[in-house]
């Protein structure tokens, strides 16, 4: 399945973003649904922002239905604003700015995770 590229406008800035659903089991074999968010603000060659999100509970927001676990524009706007304050420069050519568990990012219904750090291409 091809990821859908979406557009978010904040003021005069335009950001393109996509999200891929994934899941993993932790050391206790608890099931976690994750979503990898990627954002571009400086064109297709600009520095990409990447953050992996997980619900704070093993069951999370979705219960048994995984379709409800998806970032809203409000969540995405909070991620972009935090990343810009954290030093993300979308207009720089190339590179990747990652937000991990050390990010002091407060999102409604989500936490950042590093569990997917080594995964390049996700499949749900």
Backbone bond lengths (Angstrom), bond angles and torsions (degrees), N, CA, C in turn:
res aa  C-N    CA-C-N  psi(-1)  N-CA   C-N-CA  omega(-1)  CA-C   N-CA-C  phi
1 X - - - 1.439 - - 1.527 108.34 -
2 X 1.308 117.21 132.54 1.444 122.31 179.43 1.528 109.74 -84.13
3 X 1.344 116.16 136.31 1.460 120.43 179.91 1.532 109.32 -73.30
4 X 1.312 115.60 140.03 1.456 121.15 -178.99 1.525 109.67 -85.22
5 X 1.322 116.82 130.80 1.452 122.75 178.28 1.528 108.26 -88.99
6 X 1.318 116.10 123.79 1.465 121.62 -177.52 1.520 109.66 -113.65
7 X 1.317 116.19 164.17 1.461 121.90 -179.05 1.520 109.02 -122.39
8 X 1.344 115.81 135.22 1.461 122.13 174.29 1.524 107.20 -127.21
9 X 1.322 116.32 125.69 1.466 120.92 178.74 1.516 109.00 -107.15
10 X 1.319 116.48 130.06 1.458 122.17 174.53 1.522 106.67 -128.18
11 X 1.314 116.12 107.46 1.464 119.82 -175.58 1.517 109.73 64.06
12 X 1.333 116.76 -127.13 1.459 121.56 179.13 1.525 112.16 -88.22
13 X 1.339 117.47 -10.47 1.466 121.16 -176.96 1.525 110.93 -86.54
14 X 1.330 114.55 145.56 1.457 121.09 177.53 1.519 108.53 -125.73
15 X 1.324 116.16 128.32 1.456 122.20 -179.70 1.518 108.65 -120.33
16 X 1.320 115.48 138.72 1.459 121.95 174.64 1.517 106.92 -106.65
17 X 1.324 116.38 137.95 1.455 119.73 -175.50 1.516 111.25 -146.74
18 X 1.305 113.59 159.24 1.452 121.56 176.84 1.525 108.17 -144.53
19 X 1.311 116.35 158.39 1.457 121.78 178.31 1.520 109.13 -139.61
20 X 1.336 115.84 136.60 1.463 121.96 178.64 1.517 108.89 -119.68
21 X 1.322 117.08 130.53 1.454 121.75 177.02 1.521 110.64 -82.85
22 X 1.317 115.78 146.11 1.456 122.75 179.81 1.520 107.61 -154.73
23 X 1.296 118.03 168.94 1.454 121.70 175.63 1.522 108.98 -142.04
24 X 1.321 115.00 158.69 1.461 120.31 175.56 1.529 108.50 -152.55
25 X 1.316 115.22 162.92 1.467 121.81 174.43 1.523 107.59 -113.04
26 X 1.321 115.64 134.20 1.457 119.52 -179.40 1.530 110.16 -84.45
27 X 1.335 116.81 -171.31 1.463 121.51 -176.88 1.527 112.01 -62.95
28 X 1.333 117.49 -27.72 1.459 121.66 178.36 1.528 112.18 -88.16
29 X 1.316 116.78 7.38 1.460 124.90 -178.39 1.524 113.21 64.73
30 X 1.325 116.20 24.09 1.461 120.81 174.10 1.522 108.56 -80.52
31 X 1.309 115.60 139.30 1.457 122.47 -177.73 1.528 109.88 -84.95
32 X 1.338 117.30 132.64 1.459 122.54 178.45 1.519 109.91 -130.46
33 X 1.300 117.43 132.81 1.459 122.90 175.34 1.523 106.81 -94.81
34 X 1.315 116.82 131.90 1.459 122.65 -178.39 1.521 109.60 -122.93
35 X 1.304 115.02 161.24 1.459 120.52 172.30 1.523 107.24 -138.55
36 X 1.333 115.25 128.23 1.466 120.72 176.01 1.517 107.90 -95.90
37 X 1.323 115.69 120.50 1.456 122.60 179.52 1.522 108.21 -103.53
38 X 1.324 115.44 130.08 1.468 121.51 175.07 1.521 108.45 -124.62
39 X 1.333 116.11 134.84 1.466 122.01 -175.46 1.523 109.14 -130.97
40 X 1.338 115.76 138.65 1.460 122.74 173.73 1.523 108.22 -124.00
41 X 1.316 116.96 133.89 1.456 120.47 179.70 1.508 112.80 -124.94
42 X 1.310 117.16 -9.62 1.460 120.96 -178.14 1.512 112.23 -118.09
43 X 1.307 117.78 32.72 1.459 121.17 -177.90 1.517 111.06 88.90
44 X 1.330 115.92 178.56 1.466 120.06 -175.11 1.522 113.21 -67.65
45 X 1.324 117.84 -20.33 1.461 120.46 179.57 1.525 112.54 -99.95
46 X 1.322 117.39 0.55 1.454 121.19 -178.58 1.520 111.87 -73.63
47 X 1.313 115.37 170.17 1.460 121.96 179.26 1.526 109.18 -65.50
48 X 1.328 116.02 127.25 1.453 121.68 -178.26 1.528 109.96 -87.74
49 X 1.312 116.03 142.26 1.457 122.56 172.23 1.519 107.29 -100.70
50 X 1.338 116.62 132.74 1.459 120.04 179.09 1.523 109.78 -133.06
51 X 1.318 115.49 132.63 1.463 121.59 176.28 1.523 108.27 -144.48
52 X 1.325 115.85 136.64 1.454 121.91 177.28 1.525 107.89 -104.45
53 X 1.327 115.86 129.26 1.457 121.54 -176.44 1.518 110.53 -114.82
54 X 1.317 115.55 148.75 1.458 122.78 176.05 1.520 107.44 -143.15
55 X 1.316 116.44 149.84 1.459 120.30 174.65 1.528 108.39 -73.45
56 X 1.326 118.66 146.74 1.463 120.67 -176.59 1.529 114.09 -64.01
57 X 1.321 118.69 -26.20 1.467 122.08 179.35 1.517 109.53 -103.00
58 X 1.310 116.28 156.11 1.466 119.79 177.53 1.526 111.07 -60.03
59 X 1.321 118.04 -39.45 1.456 121.30 176.60 1.515 111.08 -80.52
60 X 1.312 117.55 -29.73 1.459 121.53 174.33 1.507 113.96 65.93
61 X 1.299 115.27 -157.35 1.451 122.80 -176.22 1.517 112.85 -79.11
62 X 1.298 117.51 -20.44 1.456 121.45 -167.75 1.529 114.13 -92.04
63 X 1.329 119.14 -13.70 1.468 119.85 -174.22 1.512 109.05 62.71
64 X 1.304 117.28 -121.23 1.463 120.60 178.50 1.517 112.79 -96.78
65 X 1.325 118.01 -8.63 1.468 121.00 -177.85 1.519 109.44 -103.08
66 X 1.321 117.19 114.40 1.455 121.86 -176.15 1.513 115.29 -75.40
67 X 1.336 118.54 -12.40 1.459 120.45 -176.10 1.518 113.35 -69.95
68 X 1.336 118.93 -19.55 1.459 121.50 -176.74 1.525 111.71 -80.47
69 X 1.309 118.46 -10.84 1.457 122.39 -176.82 1.520 109.54 -92.44
70 X 1.310 115.65 88.69 1.454 120.79 -178.41 1.521 107.67 -154.08
71 X 1.323 118.66 137.51 1.465 119.80 -177.51 1.528 112.10 -68.69
72 X 1.305 115.42 139.22 1.460 122.07 177.21 1.521 109.12 -88.23
73 X 1.338 118.59 166.13 1.470 119.93 175.64 1.527 112.51 -57.45
74 X 1.330 117.43 -33.86 1.471 120.43 177.35 1.528 111.13 -62.52
75 X 1.332 116.99 -44.33 1.464 121.59 178.04 1.520 110.05 -64.55
76 X 1.316 116.63 -43.99 1.456 120.57 -179.62 1.527 111.51 -62.80
77 X 1.318 116.98 -41.58 1.464 121.10 178.11 1.534 110.60 -61.06
78 X 1.329 117.30 -40.77 1.472 121.46 177.76 1.524 110.79 -64.14
79 X 1.333 117.39 -39.99 1.471 121.19 177.78 1.522 110.18 -62.73
80 X 1.323 117.63 -47.02 1.469 121.65 -178.38 1.517 110.92 -63.48
81 X 1.326 117.80 -45.24 1.464 120.61 179.96 1.522 111.33 -61.94
82 X 1.327 117.22 -42.31 1.460 120.63 178.11 1.533 110.78 -64.26
83 X 1.326 116.96 -45.13 1.463 120.79 -178.19 1.526 111.56 -62.67
84 X 1.322 117.38 -39.17 1.466 120.17 177.91 1.522 110.86 -63.79
85 X 1.336 117.38 -39.89 1.460 121.03 175.90 1.522 111.58 -69.09
86 X 1.328 116.77 -28.45 1.461 122.90 -179.06 1.528 112.56 -80.13
87 X 1.327 117.41 -5.61 1.460 119.77 177.03 1.509 116.00 111.24
88 X 1.314 118.20 5.20 1.469 120.56 177.72 1.513 109.03 -67.87
89 X 1.322 115.50 127.79 1.462 122.17 177.51 1.524 108.18 -117.05
90 X 1.327 117.33 94.82 1.467 120.25 -173.96 1.527 113.96 -63.42
91 X 1.321 118.47 -25.55 1.465 120.88 -176.49 1.526 113.15 -80.60
92 X 1.325 118.31 -13.20 1.464 121.48 178.61 1.523 108.35 -67.60
93 X 1.326 116.62 135.87 1.465 121.32 -178.57 1.525 109.68 -74.92
94 X 1.332 115.88 126.53 1.460 122.05 175.50 1.519 113.70 76.11
95 X 1.303 114.39 171.44 1.448 121.15 176.90 1.520 113.49 92.75
96 X 1.322 114.00 175.37 1.453 120.80 -177.91 1.521 108.17 -145.72
97 X 1.304 116.18 128.68 1.463 122.42 175.57 1.517 106.53 -103.42
98 X 1.345 117.86 117.50 1.452 121.60 -176.52 1.518 110.77 -109.05
99 X 1.315 115.39 140.11 1.457 121.93 172.15 1.515 107.30 -109.99
100 X 1.332 116.85 124.27 1.461 121.27 -178.90 1.511 111.65 -115.37
101 X 1.322 115.49 -159.61 1.458 120.21 -177.57 1.522 112.33 -67.83
102 X 1.324 117.56 -19.10 1.461 120.20 178.41 1.530 112.49 -77.40
103 X 1.317 118.01 -9.43 1.462 121.75 178.92 1.525 109.47 -69.48
104 X 1.303 116.15 134.90 1.470 120.89 178.09 1.524 109.08 -92.36
105 X 1.284 113.18 58.07 1.454 122.73 -175.80 1.521 109.36 -101.99
106 X 1.327 116.66 121.61 1.458 120.96 179.22 1.522 109.10 -103.29
107 X 1.319 115.37 115.43 1.461 121.66 -178.43 1.526 109.14 -123.11
108 X 1.324 117.84 137.37 1.466 119.51 178.25 1.528 111.14 -69.07
109 X 1.335 116.30 114.76 1.459 121.39 175.87 1.510 115.71 85.58
110 X 1.334 119.20 3.95 1.457 121.85 -178.09 1.524 111.26 -137.81
111 X 1.319 115.80 155.88 1.458 124.22 169.06 1.526 107.20 -130.68
112 X 1.323 117.04 153.16 1.458 119.63 174.61 1.525 108.90 -81.74
113 X 1.317 116.10 152.60 1.460 121.18 -179.16 1.526 109.63 -139.55
114 X 1.326 115.55 156.28 1.466 122.21 174.49 1.522 111.20 -110.65
115 X 1.312 117.90 5.90 1.463 122.25 -176.02 1.528 113.12 -61.35
116 X 1.319 118.23 -25.79 1.466 121.34 -176.98 1.525 112.16 -103.51
117 X 1.323 117.93 12.86 1.464 121.05 -172.82 1.523 113.29 -55.21
118 X 1.315 119.77 -40.53 1.455 121.61 -177.88 1.520 114.46 -82.72
119 X 1.319 117.63 -7.44 1.463 121.58 -177.01 1.527 109.10 -85.11
120 X 1.328 116.88 124.73 1.450 120.64 -179.26 1.526 111.61 -90.06
121 X 1.297 117.28 -49.36 1.463 121.86 -177.69 1.516 107.70 -121.23
122 X 1.297 116.41 121.86 1.461 120.98 -176.38 1.523 110.27 -97.47
123 X 1.298 115.05 151.30 1.465 122.13 173.33 1.508 106.75 -135.20
124 X 1.321 116.21 141.12 1.455 119.94 176.56 1.497 109.82 -102.59
